[in-house]
């Protein structure tokens, strides 16, 4: 049997003790050493700013703080940290001896056939150990490996909690911006609707006196109905956005905490990605994967130690008597010393299979760790590319809105002067409204990208 091959080394191991957990070197990061683009000058790195320094809008800060205090997902993550911490304390305590008080009472009847004089009797024995000690000698590091595994699981859970917190901050901020953008588009649709209604009322009067044509009247009426559709759509979106914020916050938010429009939300601070991609190693999700890898590596030590003897010592010092009252009389003192050794000889291959499982689990943890780094690198790289393009896109969209606003005013002036039909007014109005909506969407994408980049770069609490 394979287990018997381990017997020659038992004597040395028993004398010196050992830890069978293999040495773990941090796996190489499977990403380029830098971002491939210059760092943004004058901007601090995300890891140097906590979220309150990064987010400057007071309303958004208040909603985020409410979410951090009441969000149920975050509460569950915090409870998982407490659970993992308690598990670590259990495993750490197993290394030390267990000291306690023990008492036993044994009563049984001895039959006539068993008794030497042929008379049945009841045998009674009462034992009380004032000091009882039980201790598993950790010669092969099984308990230490379990402690290391529990410690790294706890640290991974703590990092998971940190990742959940910063993710909640980013999610609430993005939901707040989305609500602001939809509220601004709702106000835009309502102002457009009011303008179309005023025009329709004026054209209705002109039509009655034969100045305006029926075609102009119907075209304006269609614009009123189209604006009503947009108004209803954005009312629905704003209501859904507020429901999403309530869920994230863990409670119903008062109306004064909700944003009125995106233009009134204070801009976020710029952050720099720096030059080196090594900044990713400080992200909570990557640290969590690293601790999970260390925990998996410690499990190999546990699996290896299962091949070797388990040695425990049990001792006690106390009193023994057939009567309870005699335990405290002279001549009743007794002691107990019981060393126990368990050695696996045949397990049907389960020990080797368990060792194989622990090694494969470590390789899976290595892959998860490297994948977490790759994912983080892509998030940052995508965020940097998007940031550069959105800056130019916002400027171009603002210029487009200004041009269409001028075109609409000119078309309206020509119509009022009788130089052109009302169709050009409708076309320019529709184009202007669409461009204004697109500008709001582009500004929203820009600010949402900033939040995503802050989170991807390891923004802290």
Legacy VTK file of the C-alpha trace (Angstrom):
# vtk DataFile Version 3.0
C-alpha trace
ASCII
DATASET POLYDATA
POINTS 461 float
0.000 0.000 0.000
1.149 3.545 -0.788
0.588 4.663 2.791
3.200 2.184 4.075
5.864 3.967 2.030
5.510 6.917 4.398
6.377 4.951 7.541
10.217 5.389 7.421
9.942 9.152 7.856
7.528 9.042 10.800
10.228 8.945 13.455
11.914 12.110 12.256
8.591 13.934 11.843
7.433 12.930 15.320
10.619 14.328 16.798
10.687 17.678 15.018
7.141 18.451 13.864
6.481 19.949 10.444
4.049 21.802 8.224
3.113 19.988 5.044
1.585 23.028 3.319
3.595 23.758 0.146
5.283 27.114 -0.317
3.144 29.505 -2.354
4.545 32.136 -4.679
2.210 34.782 -6.064
1.341 33.824 -9.660
2.540 36.177 -12.370
-0.002 38.758 -13.525
-1.026 37.753 -17.080
-1.407 41.369 -18.267
0.893 44.039 -19.748
2.947 46.016 -17.219
1.306 49.341 -18.181
-1.881 50.723 -19.740
-0.298 51.693 -23.032
-1.262 55.376 -22.685
0.132 58.317 -20.684
-1.171 59.057 -17.210
-3.552 61.961 -16.779
-1.559 64.860 -15.383
-2.739 66.664 -12.289
-5.309 64.035 -11.297
-4.887 61.822 -8.202
-4.998 58.053 -8.412
-8.283 56.393 -7.493
-6.756 54.425 -4.603
-5.743 57.723 -2.974
-9.343 58.987 -2.818
-12.149 57.637 -0.696
-15.608 57.811 -2.185
-16.580 60.943 -0.234
-13.596 62.789 -1.714
-14.346 61.500 -5.211
-18.103 62.191 -5.216
-18.701 65.892 -4.640
-22.482 66.180 -5.053
-24.150 66.456 -1.596
-27.394 64.736 -2.641
-25.588 61.777 -4.152
-23.389 61.466 -1.059
-26.431 61.368 1.205
-28.155 58.634 -0.807
-24.956 56.555 -0.934
-24.481 56.832 2.830
-28.077 55.708 3.407
-27.423 52.700 1.166
-24.227 51.819 3.055
-26.188 51.917 6.312
-29.298 49.994 5.224
-28.639 47.911 2.098
-29.514 44.267 2.796
-26.943 42.754 0.426
-24.247 44.700 2.241
-25.602 43.554 5.593
-25.411 39.927 4.454
-21.811 40.464 3.333
-20.946 41.926 6.752
-22.514 38.922 8.505
-20.464 36.596 6.307
-17.347 38.375 7.559
-18.402 37.795 11.173
-19.088 34.140 10.427
-15.680 33.641 8.807
-13.989 35.436 11.705
-15.682 33.135 14.219
-14.639 30.080 12.186
-11.042 31.268 12.250
-11.189 31.671 16.025
-12.479 28.103 16.332
-9.611 26.701 14.271
-7.050 28.822 16.106
-8.381 27.572 19.446
-8.063 23.932 18.352
-4.272 24.245 18.399
-4.242 24.898 22.148
-5.005 22.327 24.882
-8.556 22.045 26.154
-8.760 22.354 29.944
-11.910 21.615 31.862
-13.663 19.854 34.715
-15.100 16.405 34.161
-17.289 14.187 36.278
-18.657 10.706 35.601
-20.880 8.282 37.445
-20.921 4.603 36.419
-23.621 2.221 37.729
-24.272 -1.312 36.529
-25.548 -4.601 37.942
-23.232 -7.590 38.231
-25.222 -10.798 37.707
-25.076 -13.900 39.910
-23.022 -15.763 37.314
-20.467 -12.962 37.168
-20.127 -12.471 40.907
-17.416 -14.489 42.629
-19.687 -15.398 45.560
-22.762 -16.023 43.407
-24.570 -12.977 44.815
-25.676 -10.252 42.447
-24.733 -6.665 43.350
-24.712 -3.180 41.885
-21.327 -1.703 40.987
-21.000 2.055 41.470
-18.078 4.284 40.613
-18.016 8.066 40.795
-15.125 10.019 39.328
-14.461 13.747 39.373
-11.477 15.290 37.617
-10.762 18.739 38.990
-8.366 19.351 36.102
-8.825 17.598 32.793
-6.608 18.327 29.789
-7.111 17.187 26.194
-4.575 18.097 23.533
-3.975 17.021 19.954
-0.252 17.178 19.185
0.077 18.914 15.829
3.222 17.129 14.661
2.274 17.263 10.996
0.703 20.713 10.836
-2.880 19.611 10.262
-4.290 22.049 12.812
-1.970 24.831 11.694
-3.008 24.288 8.088
-6.668 24.383 9.126
-5.974 27.615 10.997
-4.251 29.142 7.938
-7.106 28.019 5.722
-9.674 29.590 8.070
-7.611 32.790 8.375
-7.314 33.265 4.617
-10.992 32.441 4.140
-11.800 35.131 6.682
-9.514 37.641 4.938
-11.059 36.749 1.577
-14.529 37.267 3.010
-13.454 40.612 4.427
-12.192 41.672 0.995
-15.469 40.454 -0.511
-17.237 42.765 1.919
-14.987 45.640 0.830
-15.696 44.824 -2.821
-19.427 44.743 -2.116
-19.235 48.134 -0.419
-17.365 49.892 -3.231
-19.591 48.157 -5.785
-22.643 49.456 -3.916
-21.203 52.977 -3.929
-20.702 52.795 -7.709
-24.111 51.228 -8.341
-25.966 53.835 -6.269
-24.053 56.656 -7.942
-24.901 55.305 -11.396
-28.558 54.815 -10.454
-28.645 58.387 -9.092
-27.217 59.731 -12.358
-29.666 57.661 -14.391
-32.556 59.076 -12.396
-31.204 62.602 -12.923
-30.835 62.046 -16.666
-34.370 60.670 -17.054
-35.758 63.525 -14.937
-34.001 66.025 -17.219
-35.376 64.299 -20.314
-38.850 64.366 -18.729
-38.571 68.113 -18.172
-37.357 68.488 -21.753
-40.331 66.485 -23.074
-42.754 68.516 -20.956
-41.365 71.858 -22.163
-41.521 70.620 -25.758
-45.104 69.484 -25.216
-46.088 72.862 -23.809
-44.531 74.627 -26.809
-46.392 72.375 -29.235
-49.677 72.920 -27.372
-49.235 76.697 -27.568
-48.529 76.456 -31.280
-51.515 74.174 -31.806
-53.786 76.620 -29.962
-52.525 79.508 -32.079
-52.908 77.569 -35.323
-56.403 76.466 -34.302
-57.476 80.091 -34.072
-55.744 80.892 -37.365
-57.443 77.952 -39.033
-60.862 79.199 -37.884
-60.306 82.528 -39.660
-58.850 80.829 -42.741
-55.206 81.901 -42.272
-53.618 78.519 -41.372
-54.095 75.402 -43.458
-55.553 72.164 -42.189
-52.246 70.451 -43.042
-50.330 72.752 -40.677
-52.919 72.097 -38.002
-52.691 68.316 -38.330
-48.887 68.356 -38.410
-48.743 70.353 -35.189
-51.315 68.060 -33.586
-49.139 65.056 -34.454
-46.195 66.745 -32.737
-48.301 67.289 -29.615
-49.229 63.606 -29.539
-45.615 62.571 -30.121
-44.475 64.776 -27.222
-47.183 63.252 -25.019
-45.784 59.796 -25.817
-42.286 60.927 -24.767
-43.647 62.533 -21.611
-45.398 59.303 -20.597
-42.288 57.258 -21.358
-40.000 59.385 -19.211
-42.518 59.491 -16.374
-42.373 55.702 -16.323
-38.569 55.675 -16.450
-38.263 58.182 -13.593
-40.636 56.096 -11.457
-38.588 52.961 -12.179
-35.356 54.818 -11.373
-36.767 55.906 -8.018
-37.824 52.342 -7.235
-34.283 51.167 -8.031
-32.802 53.804 -5.713
-35.206 52.809 -2.927
-34.121 49.169 -3.265
-30.428 50.051 -3.206
-30.902 52.390 -0.255
-32.860 49.787 1.698
-35.646 52.267 2.417
-37.949 54.776 0.695
-36.094 57.973 -0.097
-37.770 61.312 0.471
-38.484 63.443 -2.600
-35.961 66.117 -1.589
-33.132 63.540 -1.925
-33.975 62.736 -5.542
-32.176 64.607 -8.359
-34.102 67.059 -10.541
-31.873 66.917 -13.616
-28.389 65.839 -14.644
-27.076 69.356 -15.219
-27.522 70.171 -11.518
-25.472 67.184 -10.306
-21.951 68.306 -9.402
-19.272 66.764 -11.583
-17.098 63.949 -10.295
-13.385 64.411 -9.731
-10.992 63.204 -12.407
-8.762 60.277 -11.472
-5.572 59.015 -13.046
-4.820 55.381 -13.817
-1.104 55.964 -13.295
1.391 54.139 -15.471
1.744 50.666 -13.959
-0.958 48.020 -14.102
0.343 46.719 -10.746
-2.181 49.089 -9.173
-4.759 46.399 -9.895
-3.310 44.157 -7.169
-4.847 46.401 -4.523
-8.416 45.937 -5.777
-10.640 44.199 -3.192
-11.856 41.534 -5.638
-8.284 40.651 -6.646
-7.147 40.550 -3.014
-10.122 38.281 -2.312
-8.988 35.908 -5.085
-5.442 35.958 -3.676
-6.625 35.005 -0.175
-8.809 32.265 -1.643
-5.701 30.929 -3.375
-3.805 30.908 -0.065
-6.707 29.092 1.598
-6.707 26.472 -1.159
-2.957 26.042 -0.738
-3.396 25.506 3.019
-5.932 22.759 2.260
-3.141 20.809 0.579
-1.327 20.746 3.926
-4.484 19.423 5.593
-4.829 16.675 2.968
-1.171 15.681 3.290
-1.357 15.529 7.086
-4.241 13.035 6.830
-1.710 10.378 5.737
0.128 10.571 9.049
-0.804 9.584 12.611
-3.092 11.727 14.706
-1.751 11.857 18.262
-3.740 13.225 21.170
-3.170 13.275 24.931
-5.883 13.119 27.558
-5.043 13.532 31.249
-6.850 14.249 34.448
-6.250 14.677 38.167
-9.144 14.147 40.559
-10.891 11.712 42.935
-12.685 8.373 42.620
-15.147 6.739 45.015
-18.075 4.337 44.986
-20.112 7.035 46.752
-20.419 10.663 45.753
-19.769 11.779 49.336
-16.475 9.852 49.352
-14.987 11.947 46.516
-13.886 14.583 49.007
-12.423 12.229 51.614
-8.798 11.248 51.987
-7.534 8.293 50.021
-9.777 8.961 46.994
-7.209 10.754 44.838
-6.689 9.397 41.327
-5.118 10.424 38.009
-5.546 9.563 34.361
-3.167 9.704 31.407
-4.330 8.367 28.024
-2.176 8.920 24.931
-4.006 7.990 21.719
-2.624 7.501 18.225
-4.617 6.866 15.077
-2.816 5.816 11.940
-4.519 5.302 8.561
-3.539 1.986 6.989
-6.222 1.464 4.370
-8.777 4.015 3.169
-9.753 2.715 -0.232
-7.813 5.499 -1.955
-9.906 8.282 -0.423
-6.879 10.011 1.129
-5.036 10.154 -2.193
-8.197 11.323 -3.917
-8.657 14.043 -1.308
-5.070 15.193 -1.851
-5.708 15.297 -5.596
-8.860 17.359 -5.025
-6.943 19.865 -2.888
-4.231 20.245 -5.548
-6.751 20.713 -8.344
-8.644 23.216 -6.183
-5.438 25.200 -5.828
-4.950 25.252 -9.606
-8.532 26.447 -9.997
-7.816 29.210 -7.464
-4.702 30.205 -9.461
-6.809 30.446 -12.613
-9.472 32.470 -10.779
-6.811 34.831 -9.423
-5.263 35.419 -12.832
-8.694 35.799 -14.430
-9.591 38.439 -11.830
-6.461 40.393 -12.821
-7.288 40.081 -16.523
-10.854 41.218 -15.909
-9.635 44.204 -13.904
-7.141 45.151 -16.619
-9.831 45.066 -19.292
-12.209 47.157 -17.168
-9.548 49.839 -16.738
-8.422 49.721 -20.381
-12.016 49.965 -21.615
-12.709 52.799 -19.195
-9.685 54.800 -20.383
-10.606 54.396 -24.046
-14.231 55.303 -23.360
-13.247 58.366 -21.329
-11.181 59.780 -24.184
-13.893 59.233 -26.788
-16.755 60.543 -24.622
-15.003 63.861 -24.005
-14.923 64.506 -27.758
-18.446 63.119 -28.199
-19.929 65.490 -25.597
-18.286 68.500 -27.275
-19.545 67.451 -30.705
-23.073 66.814 -29.360
-23.153 70.228 -27.689
-22.163 71.867 -30.988
-24.895 69.899 -32.774
-27.543 71.036 -30.282
-26.450 74.674 -30.708
-26.633 74.401 -34.514
-30.056 72.763 -34.484
-31.362 75.344 -32.010
-30.295 78.100 -34.385
-31.832 76.275 -37.352
-35.111 75.859 -35.472
-35.269 79.548 -34.592
-34.603 80.523 -38.214
-37.248 78.105 -39.549
-39.766 79.449 -37.055
-38.959 83.049 -38.025
-39.348 82.286 -41.742
-42.707 80.593 -41.079
-43.982 83.520 -39.029
-42.881 85.900 -41.808
-44.814 83.827 -44.351
-41.653 82.901 -46.259
-41.836 79.139 -45.644
-44.241 76.358 -44.642
-44.605 74.914 -41.163
-43.000 71.603 -42.158
-39.467 72.989 -41.767
-40.364 74.165 -38.251
-41.544 70.671 -37.339
-38.480 68.975 -38.822
-36.026 71.250 -37.030
-37.987 70.970 -33.772
-37.959 67.175 -33.933
-34.229 67.119 -34.755
-33.465 69.526 -31.897
-35.421 67.460 -29.386
-33.626 64.251 -30.465
-30.227 65.972 -30.248
-31.028 67.300 -26.761
-31.971 63.781 -25.648
-28.739 62.436 -27.136
-26.724 65.098 -25.317
-28.243 64.082 -21.982
-27.495 60.413 -22.770
-23.895 61.228 -23.727
-23.298 63.264 -20.575
-24.778 60.393 -18.561
-22.453 57.912 -20.284
-19.475 60.170 -19.527
-20.217 60.418 -15.802
-21.155 56.745 -15.534
-17.833 55.846 -17.162
-15.998 57.996 -14.626
-17.605 56.048 -11.774
-16.838 52.716 -13.434
-13.211 53.765 -13.912
-12.921 54.870 -10.276
-14.197 51.477 -9.134
-11.996 49.566 -11.613
-8.884 51.414 -10.429
-9.445 50.341 -6.824
-11.291 53.312 -5.390
-11.558 52.920 -1.652
-14.048 53.536 1.106
LINES 1 462
461 0 1 2 3 4 5 6 7 8 9 10 11 12 13 14 15 16 17 18 19 20 21 22 23 24 25 26 27 28 29 30 31 32 33 34 35 36 37 38 39 40 41 42 43 44 45 46 47 48 49 50 51 52 53 54 55 56 57 58 59 60 61 62 63 64 65 66 67 68 69 70 71 72 73 74 75 76 77 78 79 80 81 82 83 84 85 86 87 88 89 90 91 92 93 94 95 96 97 98 99 100 101 102 103 104 105 106 107 108 109 110 111 112 113 114 115 116 117 118 119 120 121 122 123 124 125 126 127 128 129 130 131 132 133 134 135 136 137 138 139 140 141 142 143 144 145 146 147 148 149 150 151 152 153 154 155 156 157 158 159 160 161 162 163 164 165 166 167 168 169 170 171 172 173 174 175 176 177 178 179 180 181 182 183 184 185 186 187 188 189 190 191 192 193 194 195 196 197 198 199 200 201 202 203 204 205 206 207 208 209 210 211 212 213 214 215 216 217 218 219 220 221 222 223 224 225 226 227 228 229 230 231 232 233 234 235 236 237 238 239 240 241 242 243 244 245 246 247 248 249 250 251 252 253 254 255 256 257 258 259 260 261 262 263 264 265 266 267 268 269 270 271 272 273 274 275 276 277 278 279 280 281 282 283 284 285 286 287 288 289 290 291 292 293 294 295 296 297 298 299 300 301 302 303 304 305 306 307 308 309 310 311 312 313 314 315 316 317 318 319 320 321 322 323 324 325 326 327 328 329 330 331 332 333 334 335 336 337 338 339 340 341 342 343 344 345 346 347 348 349 350 351 352 353 354 355 356 357 358 359 360 361 362 363 364 365 366 367 368 369 370 371 372 373 374 375 376 377 378 379 380 381 382 383 384 385 386 387 388 389 390 391 392 393 394 395 396 397 398 399 400 401 402 403 404 405 406 407 408 409 410 411 412 413 414 415 416 417 418 419 420 421 422 423 424 425 426 427 428 429 430 431 432 433 434 435 436 437 438 439 440 441 442 443 444 445 446 447 448 449 450 451 452 453 454 455 456 457 458 459 460
